[in-house]
Amino acid sequence: MQEIRPGEVAVDLPDRFEASLYFIGRIRTPYPRREDCPRQASIDGPECQIEVFAPWVAALEGMESLSHLDVLYWLDQSRRDLVRQSPRHTGAASGTFALRSPVRPNPIGLARVRLVRVEGPVLTVRSLDCIDGTPLVDIKPERCPNADGA
């Protein structure tokens, strides 16, 4: 677990979880460690792959017609107990929910990515900022303003 910086506050975590989920795939990026990840990925950043596991591959049908996706992923290497953090880039302490830090009670990452191509169970995208091997939680089409439908 990472050290607590000055101004940060940790809490005791609850004894049990209240939900469960399925990891539906794995994300492949050029970033082996958290320190290597960009703070905010560029839409023109390096190509990354989203590998979707069976039996979820059929859920990719129609994906090739999309240009952008919202990708939700589980930041499995992040601590979960900080309620106040001091980001390295500012040094000013803030509440966790006021930050885009990966350190969260439920470490869910969200990235809007540009879809480059679909090859079977693998989506190639740009604009991911997570560690190589990060578990995939969900993929959603980018919701366009004034668009109808779900």
Backbone as JSON Lines, residues from 0, in Angstrom:
{"i":0,"aa":"M","n":[0.84,-1.18,0.0],"ca":[0.0,0.0,0.0],"c":[0.89,1.24,0.0]}
{"i":1,"aa":"Q","n":[0.47,2.24,-0.74],"ca":[1.25,3.47,-0.84],"c":[1.22,4.25,0.47]}
{"i":2,"aa":"E","n":[2.28,5.0,0.69],"ca":[2.36,5.84,1.88],"c":[1.33,6.95,1.83]}
{"i":3,"aa":"I","n":[0.94,7.41,3.0],"ca":[0.03,8.55,3.09],"c":[0.88,9.82,3.08]}
{"i":4,"aa":"R","n":[0.51,10.75,2.21],"ca":[1.2,12.04,2.11],"c":[0.66,13.0,3.16]}
{"i":5,"aa":"P","n":[1.39,14.06,3.45],"ca":[0.88,15.07,4.39],"c":[-0.47,15.6,3.94]}
{"i":6,"aa":"G","n":[-1.4,15.72,4.86],"ca":[-2.74,16.22,4.57],"c":[-3.73,15.14,4.18]}
{"i":7,"aa":"E","n":[-3.27,13.92,3.96],"ca":[-4.18,12.84,3.57],"c":[-4.79,12.17,4.81]}
{"i":8,"aa":"V","n":[-5.99,11.62,4.62],"ca":[-6.69,10.95,5.71],"c":[-7.2,9.61,5.21]}
{"i":9,"aa":"A","n":[-6.92,8.54,5.97],"ca":[-7.41,7.2,5.65],"c":[-8.48,6.82,6.67]}
{"i":10,"aa":"V","n":[-9.4,5.95,6.25],"ca":[-10.45,5.44,7.13],"c":[-10.39,3.92,7.17]}
{"i":11,"aa":"D","n":[-11.02,3.33,8.17],"ca":[-11.16,1.88,8.23],"c":[-12.24,1.48,7.22]}
{"i":12,"aa":"L","n":[-11.95,0.46,6.44],"ca":[-12.91,-0.01,5.44],"c":[-13.96,-0.91,6.08]}
{"i":13,"aa":"P","n":[-15.18,-0.96,5.52],"ca":[-16.21,-1.87,6.04],"c":[-15.73,-3.32,6.0]}
{"i":14,"aa":"D","n":[-16.32,-4.16,6.83],"ca":[-15.93,-5.56,6.93],"c":[-16.38,-6.4,5.76]}
{"i":15,"aa":"R","n":[-17.42,-5.96,5.02],"ca":[-17.93,-6.78,3.93],"c":[-18.27,-5.92,2.72]}
{"i":16,"aa":"F","n":[-18.37,-6.58,1.57],"ca":[-18.77,-5.93,0.34],"c":[-20.27,-6.04,0.17]}
{"i":17,"aa":"E","n":[-20.86,-5.14,-0.59],"ca":[-22.3,-5.13,-0.78],"c":[-22.73,-5.46,-2.2]}
{"i":18,"aa":"A","n":[-21.78,-5.75,-3.07],"ca":[-22.1,-6.06,-4.46],"c":[-21.01,-6.95,-5.02]}
{"i":19,"aa":"S","n":[-21.29,-7.52,-6.18],"ca":[-20.27,-8.29,-6.89],"c":[-20.4,-7.94,-8.37]}
{"i":20,"aa":"L","n":[-19.36,-8.23,-9.12],"ca":[-19.4,-7.95,-10.55],"c":[-18.56,-8.98,-11.28]}
{"i":21,"aa":"Y","n":[-18.69,-9.0,-12.6],"ca":[-17.9,-9.87,-13.45],"c":[-16.89,-9.02,-14.19]}
{"i":22,"aa":"F","n":[-15.64,-9.44,-14.2],"ca":[-14.67,-8.81,-15.09],"c":[-14.92,-9.43,-16.46]}
{"i":23,"aa":"I","n":[-15.19,-8.58,-17.45],"ca":[-15.57,-9.08,-18.77],"c":[-14.4,-9.08,-19.75]}
{"i":24,"aa":"G","n":[-13.25,-8.64,-19.29],"ca":[-12.08,-8.62,-20.15],"c":[-10.88,-8.04,-19.44]}
{"i":25,"aa":"R","n":[-9.88,-7.73,-20.22],"ca":[-8.61,-7.21,-19.7],"c":[-8.15,-6.11,-20.64]}
{"i":26,"aa":"I","n":[-7.53,-5.07,-20.1],"ca":[-7.05,-3.94,-20.89],"c":[-5.55,-4.04,-21.04]}
{"i":27,"aa":"R","n":[-5.07,-3.85,-22.25],"ca":[-3.63,-3.88,-22.54],"c":[-3.17,-2.47,-22.92]}
{"i":28,"aa":"T","n":[-2.24,-1.94,-22.15],"ca":[-1.7,-0.6,-22.39],"c":[-0.17,-0.67,-22.34]}
{"i":29,"aa":"P","n":[0.52,0.39,-22.76],"ca":[1.98,0.41,-22.66],"c":[2.47,0.85,-21.28]}
{"i":30,"aa":"Y","n":[1.59,0.89,-20.27],"ca":[1.94,1.41,-18.95],"c":[2.04,0.29,-17.91]}
{"i":31,"aa":"P","n":[3.25,-0.17,-17.57],"ca":[3.38,-1.28,-16.62],"c":[3.15,-0.89,-15.15]}
{"i":32,"aa":"R","n":[3.29,0.41,-14.82],"ca":[3.13,0.85,-13.43],"c":[2.29,2.12,-13.38]}
{"i":33,"aa":"R","n":[1.68,2.38,-12.24],"ca":[0.86,3.57,-12.07],"c":[1.64,4.83,-12.42]}
{"i":34,"aa":"E","n":[2.91,4.88,-12.03],"ca":[3.74,6.06,-12.29],"c":[3.93,6.31,-13.79]}
{"i":35,"aa":"D","n":[3.75,5.29,-14.61],"ca":[3.92,5.4,-16.06],"c":[2.67,5.93,-16.76]}
{"i":36,"aa":"C","n":[1.52,5.86,-16.09],"ca":[0.26,6.27,-16.7],"c":[0.17,7.78,-16.81]}
{"i":37,"aa":"P","n":[-0.39,8.28,-17.91],"ca":[-0.62,9.73,-18.0],"c":[-1.71,10.14,-17.01]}
{"i":38,"aa":"R","n":[-1.66,11.38,-16.56],"ca":[-2.7,11.87,-15.64],"c":[-4.05,11.92,-16.34]}
{"i":39,"aa":"Q","n":[-4.1,12.39,-17.54],"ca":[-5.3,12.39,-18.37],"c":[-4.84,11.96,-19.75]}
{"i":40,"aa":"A","n":[-5.33,10.85,-20.22],"ca":[-4.89,10.34,-21.52],"c":[-5.36,11.24,-22.66]}
{"i":41,"aa":"S","n":[-4.53,11.37,-23.66],"ca":[-4.86,12.15,-24.85],"c":[-5.66,11.3,-25.82]}
{"i":42,"aa":"I","n":[-6.6,11.9,-26.49],"ca":[-7.4,11.18,-27.49],"c":[-6.52,10.69,-28.63]}
{"i":43,"aa":"D","n":[-5.33,11.27,-28.76],"ca":[-4.37,10.82,-29.77],"c":[-3.24,10.01,-29.14]}
{"i":44,"aa":"G","n":[-3.46,9.51,-27.94],"ca":[-2.44,8.72,-27.24],"c":[-2.18,7.41,-27.96]}
{"i":45,"aa":"P","n":[-1.34,6.56,-27.38],"ca":[-0.98,5.3,-28.03],"c":[-2.18,4.35,-28.16]}
{"i":46,"aa":"E","n":[-2.12,3.5,-29.16],"ca":[-3.16,2.48,-29.31],"c":[-3.07,1.5,-28.15]}
{"i":47,"aa":"C","n":[-4.22,1.13,-27.63],"ca":[-4.34,0.15,-26.54],"c":[-5.38,-0.87,-26.97]}
{"i":48,"aa":"Q","n":[-5.34,-2.04,-26.36],"ca":[-6.3,-3.09,-26.7],"c":[-7.18,-3.41,-25.5]}
{"i":49,"aa":"I","n":[-8.44,-3.64,-25.81],"ca":[-9.4,-4.14,-24.84],"c":[-9.74,-5.55,-25.28]}
{"i":50,"aa":"E","n":[-9.34,-6.53,-24.46],"ca":[-9.6,-7.94,-24.77],"c":[-10.85,-8.37,-24.02]}
{"i":51,"aa":"V","n":[-11.88,-8.77,-24.75],"ca":[-13.14,-9.19,-24.15],"c":[-13.14,-10.71,-24.02]}
{"i":52,"aa":"F","n":[-13.47,-11.19,-22.84],"ca":[-13.49,-12.63,-22.55],"c":[-14.77,-13.28,-23.09]}
{"i":53,"aa":"A","n":[-14.66,-14.58,-23.45],"ca":[-15.86,-15.38,-23.69],"c":[-16.54,-15.51,-22.33]}
{"i":54,"aa":"P","n":[-17.81,-15.48,-22.2],"ca":[-18.85,-15.52,-23.22],"c":[-19.34,-14.15,-23.67]}
{"i":55,"aa":"W","n":[-18.63,-13.07,-23.36],"ca":[-19.1,-11.72,-23.6],"c":[-18.82,-11.21,-25.02]}
{"i":56,"aa":"V","n":[-18.12,-11.98,-25.83],"ca":[-17.73,-11.53,-27.17],"c":[-18.94,-11.18,-28.03]}
{"i":57,"aa":"A","n":[-20.02,-11.93,-27.93],"ca":[-21.22,-11.66,-28.73],"c":[-21.79,-10.27,-28.43]}
{"i":58,"aa":"A","n":[-21.5,-9.73,-27.26],"ca":[-22.0,-8.4,-26.88],"c":[-21.31,-7.29,-27.67]}
{"i":59,"aa":"L","n":[-20.26,-7.61,-28.42],"ca":[-19.55,-6.61,-29.23],"c":[-20.23,-6.37,-30.58]}
{"i":60,"aa":"E","n":[-21.24,-7.14,-30.92],"ca":[-21.91,-7.01,-32.21],"c":[-22.39,-5.57,-32.41]}
{"i":61,"aa":"G","n":[-22.06,-4.98,-33.55],"ca":[-22.44,-3.61,-33.88],"c":[-21.44,-2.57,-33.42]}
{"i":62,"aa":"M","n":[-20.44,-2.99,-32.69],"ca":[-19.44,-2.07,-32.13],"c":[-18.67,-1.33,-33.22]}
{"i":63,"aa":"E","n":[-18.42,-1.98,-34.37],"ca":[-17.59,-1.38,-35.42],"c":[-18.21,-0.11,-36.01]}
{"i":64,"aa":"S","n":[-19.49,0.12,-35.78],"ca":[-20.14,1.33,-36.31],"c":[-19.96,2.53,-35.39]}
{"i":65,"aa":"L","n":[-19.36,2.33,-34.23],"ca":[-19.21,3.41,-33.25],"c":[-17.86,4.1,-33.4]}
{"i":66,"aa":"S","n":[-17.79,5.35,-33.01],"ca":[-16.52,6.08,-33.07],"c":[-15.89,6.25,-31.69]}
{"i":67,"aa":"H","n":[-16.7,6.36,-30.65],"ca":[-16.2,6.58,-29.31],"c":[-16.96,5.7,-28.31]}
{"i":68,"aa":"L","n":[-16.26,5.31,-27.27],"ca":[-16.83,4.43,-26.24],"c":[-16.51,4.99,-24.86]}
{"i":69,"aa":"D","n":[-17.35,4.66,-23.9],"ca":[-17.02,4.88,-22.5],"c":[-16.61,3.53,-21.93]}
{"i":70,"aa":"V","n":[-15.42,3.46,-21.38],"ca":[-14.87,2.21,-20.85],"c":[-14.78,2.33,-19.34]}
{"i":71,"aa":"L","n":[-15.37,1.36,-18.63],"ca":[-15.29,1.3,-17.18],"c":[-14.38,0.15,-16.8]}
{"i":72,"aa":"Y","n":[-13.46,0.41,-15.88],"ca":[-12.49,-0.6,-15.5],"c":[-12.22,-0.54,-14.01]}
{"i":73,"aa":"W","n":[-11.69,-1.64,-13.48],"ca":[-11.45,-1.8,-12.05],"c":[-9.97,-1.52,-11.77]}
{"i":74,"aa":"L","n":[-9.71,-0.49,-11.01],"ca":[-8.33,-0.09,-10.69],"c":[-7.83,-0.97,-9.55]}
{"i":75,"aa":"D","n":[-7.5,-2.19,-9.91],"ca":[-7.24,-3.26,-8.93],"c":[-6.0,-3.05,-8.08]}
{"i":76,"aa":"Q","n":[-5.14,-2.13,-8.45],"ca":[-3.93,-1.9,-7.65],"c":[-4.04,-0.64,-6.78]}
{"i":77,"aa":"S","n":[-5.2,-0.04,-6.75],"ca":[-5.39,1.2,-5.99],"c":[-5.83,0.91,-4.56]}
{"i":78,"aa":"R","n":[-5.34,1.73,-3.64],"ca":[-5.84,1.64,-2.27],"c":[-7.26,2.2,-2.27]}
{"i":79,"aa":"R","n":[-8.02,1.87,-1.23],"ca":[-9.43,2.22,-1.21],"c":[-9.84,3.01,0.03]}
{"i":80,"aa":"D","n":[-8.9,3.34,0.89],"ca":[-9.25,3.88,2.2],"c":[-9.05,5.38,2.38]}
{"i":81,"aa":"L","n":[-8.57,6.1,1.37],"ca":[-8.33,7.53,1.54],"c":[-9.59,8.34,1.25]}
{"i":82,"aa":"V","n":[-9.95,9.22,2.18],"ca":[-11.09,10.12,1.96],"c":[-10.61,11.55,1.69]}
{"i":83,"aa":"R","n":[-9.36,11.8,1.98],"ca":[-8.72,13.08,1.7],"c":[-7.35,12.77,1.12]}
{"i":84,"aa":"Q","n":[-7.01,13.42,-0.02],"ca":[-5.78,13.12,-0.72],"c":[-5.01,14.39,-1.05]}
{"i":85,"aa":"S","n":[-3.7,14.25,-1.18],"ca":[-2.82,15.33,-1.61],"c":[-2.15,14.92,-2.91]}
{"i":86,"aa":"P","n":[-2.74,15.25,-4.05],"ca":[-2.15,14.86,-5.33],"c":[-0.73,15.39,-5.49]}
{"i":87,"aa":"R","n":[0.12,14.56,-6.02],"ca":[1.52,14.92,-6.21],"c":[1.67,16.18,-7.06]}
{"i":88,"aa":"H","n":[0.82,16.35,-8.08],"ca":[0.97,17.47,-9.0],"c":[0.53,18.81,-8.4]}
{"i":89,"aa":"T","n":[-0.28,18.8,-7.31],"ca":[-0.69,20.07,-6.7],"c":[-0.2,20.2,-5.26]}
{"i":90,"aa":"G","n":[-0.18,19.09,-4.53],"ca":[0.21,19.13,-3.13],"c":[-0.88,19.65,-2.22]}
{"i":91,"aa":"A","n":[-1.98,20.15,-2.77],"ca":[-3.09,20.67,-1.98],"c":[-4.08,19.54,-1.7]}
{"i":92,"aa":"A","n":[-4.41,19.34,-0.43],"ca":[-5.33,18.27,-0.05],"c":[-6.76,18.59,-0.45]}
{"i":93,"aa":"S","n":[-7.47,17.56,-0.93],"ca":[-8.89,17.66,-1.31],"c":[-9.58,16.35,-0.98]}
{"i":94,"aa":"G","n":[-10.89,16.4,-0.9],"ca":[-11.67,15.18,-0.71],"c":[-11.58,14.29,-1.94]}
{"i":95,"aa":"T","n":[-11.58,12.99,-1.72],"ca":[-11.45,12.02,-2.81],"c":[-12.47,12.25,-3.93]}
{"i":96,"aa":"F","n":[-13.7,12.58,-3.58],"ca":[-14.73,12.72,-4.61],"c":[-14.58,14.01,-5.42]}
{"i":97,"aa":"A","n":[-13.66,14.9,-5.02],"ca":[-13.38,16.11,-5.78],"c":[-12.18,15.92,-6.7]}
{"i":98,"aa":"L","n":[-11.66,14.7,-6.76],"ca":[-10.46,14.39,-7.54],"c":[-10.72,13.29,-8.55]}
{"i":99,"aa":"R","n":[-9.91,13.21,-9.6],"ca":[-9.98,12.1,-10.55],"c":[-8.94,11.04,-10.23]}
{"i":100,"aa":"S","n":[-8.49,11.0,-9.01],"ca":[-7.5,10.02,-8.56],"c":[-8.03,8.59,-8.69]}
{"i":101,"aa":"P","n":[-7.15,7.62,-8.96],"ca":[-7.57,6.22,-8.97],"c":[-7.83,5.68,-7.56]}
{"i":102,"aa":"V","n":[-7.42,6.41,-6.55],"ca":[-7.63,5.99,-5.15],"c":[-9.04,6.4,-4.76]}
{"i":103,"aa":"R","n":[-9.93,5.38,-4.61],"ca":[-11.35,5.63,-4.36],"c":[-11.92,4.47,-3.54]}
{"i":104,"aa":"P","n":[-13.04,4.67,-2.84],"ca":[-13.64,3.55,-2.1],"c":[-13.99,2.39,-3.03]}
{"i":105,"aa":"N","n":[-14.51,2.7,-4.2],"ca":[-14.77,1.71,-5.25],"c":[-13.93,2.15,-6.45]}
{"i":106,"aa":"P","n":[-12.78,1.54,-6.65],"ca":[-11.82,2.04,-7.64],"c":[-12.22,1.73,-9.08]}
{"i":107,"aa":"I","n":[-13.26,2.45,-9.52],"ca":[-13.77,2.29,-10.88],"c":[-13.19,3.42,-11.72]}
{"i":108,"aa":"G","n":[-12.52,3.06,-12.8],"ca":[-12.0,4.03,-13.74],"c":[-12.97,4.21,-14.88]}
{"i":109,"aa":"L","n":[-12.97,5.4,-15.45],"ca":[-13.83,5.72,-16.58],"c":[-12.99,6.48,-17.61]}
{"i":110,"aa":"A","n":[-13.03,6.02,-18.84],"ca":[-12.32,6.71,-19.91],"c":[-13.2,6.78,-21.13]}
{"i":111,"aa":"R","n":[-13.25,7.93,-21.76],"ca":[-13.88,8.07,-23.07],"c":[-12.78,7.84,-24.08]}
{"i":112,"aa":"V","n":[-12.94,6.83,-24.92],"ca":[-11.9,6.44,-25.86],"c":[-12.4,6.54,-27.3]}
{"i":113,"aa":"R","n":[-11.45,6.65,-28.22],"ca":[-11.77,6.61,-29.65],"c":[-11.54,5.19,-30.13]}
{"i":114,"aa":"L","n":[-12.55,4.61,-30.75],"ca":[-12.44,3.26,-31.28],"c":[-11.7,3.3,-32.61]}
{"i":115,"aa":"V","n":[-10.62,2.56,-32.69],"ca":[-9.81,2.49,-33.91],"c":[-10.26,1.34,-34.79]}
{"i":116,"aa":"R","n":[-10.41,0.14,-34.19],"ca":[-10.86,-1.03,-34.95],"c":[-11.33,-2.12,-34.01]}
{"i":117,"aa":"V","n":[-12.08,-3.05,-34.6],"ca":[-12.57,-4.23,-33.89],"c":[-12.05,-5.45,-34.64]}
{"i":118,"aa":"E","n":[-11.35,-6.34,-33.92],"ca":[-10.86,-7.58,-34.52],"c":[-11.24,-8.73,-33.59]}
{"i":119,"aa":"G","n":[-12.39,-9.34,-33.91],"ca":[-12.89,-10.42,-33.06],"c":[-13.15,-9.9,-31.66]}
{"i":120,"aa":"P","n":[-12.53,-10.53,-30.64],"ca":[-12.77,-10.12,-29.26],"c":[-11.88,-8.97,-28.78]}
{"i":121,"aa":"V","n":[-11.16,-8.33,-29.71],"ca":[-10.21,-7.27,-29.32],"c":[-10.62,-5.94,-29.96]}
{"i":122,"aa":"L","n":[-10.77,-4.93,-29.09],"ca":[-11.02,-3.57,-29.54],"c":[-9.72,-2.8,-29.42]}
{"i":123,"aa":"T","n":[-9.32,-2.13,-30.48],"ca":[-8.17,-1.24,-30.41],"c":[-8.71,0.17,-30.26]}
{"i":124,"aa":"V","n":[-8.21,0.86,-29.23],"ca":[-8.71,2.2,-28.89],"c":[-7.55,3.14,-28.59]}
{"i":125,"aa":"R","n":[-7.86,4.41,-28.5],"ca":[-6.91,5.43,-28.04],"c":[-7.54,6.18,-26.87]}
{"i":126,"aa":"S","n":[-6.71,6.59,-25.93],"ca":[-7.08,7.45,-24.8],"c":[-7.35,6.68,-23.51]}
{"i":127,"aa":"L","n":[-6.62,5.6,-23.29],"ca":[-6.7,4.91,-22.0],"c":[-5.52,5.33,-21.12]}
{"i":128,"aa":"D","n":[-5.76,5.37,-19.83],"ca":[-4.73,5.83,-18.89],"c":[-4.59,4.89,-17.7]}
{"i":129,"aa":"C","n":[-4.71,3.59,-17.94],"ca":[-4.63,2.63,-16.84],"c":[-3.44,1.68,-17.04]}
{"i":130,"aa":"I","n":[-3.14,0.95,-15.99],"ca":[-2.02,0.02,-15.98],"c":[-2.32,-1.18,-16.89]}
{"i":131,"aa":"D","n":[-1.31,-1.68,-17.57],"ca":[-1.46,-2.88,-18.4],"c":[-2.0,-4.02,-17.56]}
{"i":132,"aa":"G","n":[-3.02,-4.71,-18.08],"ca":[-3.63,-5.84,-17.39],"c":[-4.81,-5.47,-16.53]}
{"i":133,"aa":"T","n":[-5.23,-4.2,-16.54],"ca":[-6.37,-3.76,-15.72],"c":[-7.64,-4.51,-16.12]}
{"i":134,"aa":"P","n":[-8.42,-5.0,-15.13],"ca":[-9.67,-5.7,-15.43],"c":[-10.74,-4.77,-16.0]}
{"i":135,"aa":"L","n":[-11.45,-5.25,-17.0],"ca":[-12.52,-4.51,-17.67],"c":[-13.85,-4.8,-16.98]}
{"i":136,"aa":"V","n":[-14.61,-3.73,-16.68],"ca":[-15.91,-3.87,-16.03],"c":[-17.05,-3.75,-17.04]}
{"i":137,"aa":"D","n":[-16.99,-2.76,-17.94],"ca":[-18.08,-2.56,-18.89],"c":[-17.61,-1.65,-20.03]}
{"i":138,"aa":"I","n":[-18.35,-1.7,-21.13],"ca":[-18.14,-0.84,-22.29],"c":[-19.51,-0.3,-22.68]}
{"i":139,"aa":"K","n":[-19.57,0.99,-22.92],"ca":[-20.84,1.6,-23.34],"c":[-20.56,2.52,-24.53]}
{"i":140,"aa":"P","n":[-21.51,2.63,-25.45],"ca":[-21.33,3.6,-26.53],"c":[-21.36,5.0,-25.95]}
{"i":141,"aa":"E","n":[-20.57,5.89,-26.51],"ca":[-20.62,7.28,-26.07],"c":[-22.02,7.8,-26.34]}
{"i":142,"aa":"R","n":[-22.59,8.43,-25.37],"ca":[-23.94,8.99,-25.55],"c":[-23.83,10.34,-26.22]}
{"i":143,"aa":"C","n":[-24.44,10.47,-27.37],"ca":[-24.37,11.71,-28.12],"c":[-25.46,12.66,-27.6]}
{"i":144,"aa":"P","n":[-25.18,13.97,-27.54],"ca":[-26.21,14.91,-27.12],"c":[-27.42,14.82,-28.03]}
{"i":145,"aa":"N","n":[-28.6,14.88,-27.45],"ca":[-29.87,14.85,-28.17],"c":[-30.11,13.54,-28.94]}
{"i":146,"aa":"A","n":[-29.37,12.49,-28.56],"ca":[-29.57,11.2,-29.24],"c":[-30.72,10.46,-28.57]}
{"i":147,"aa":"D","n":[-31.5,9.79,-29.38],"ca":[-32.58,8.96,-28.84],"c":[-32.08,7.56,-28.62]}
{"i":148,"aa":"G","n":[-32.75,6.81,-27.79],"ca":[-32.38,5.42,-27.57],"c":[-31.58,5.23,-26.31]}
{"i":149,"aa":"A","n":[-31.35,3.96,-25.99],"ca":[-30.66,3.61,-24.75],"c":[-29.18,3.62,-24.92]}
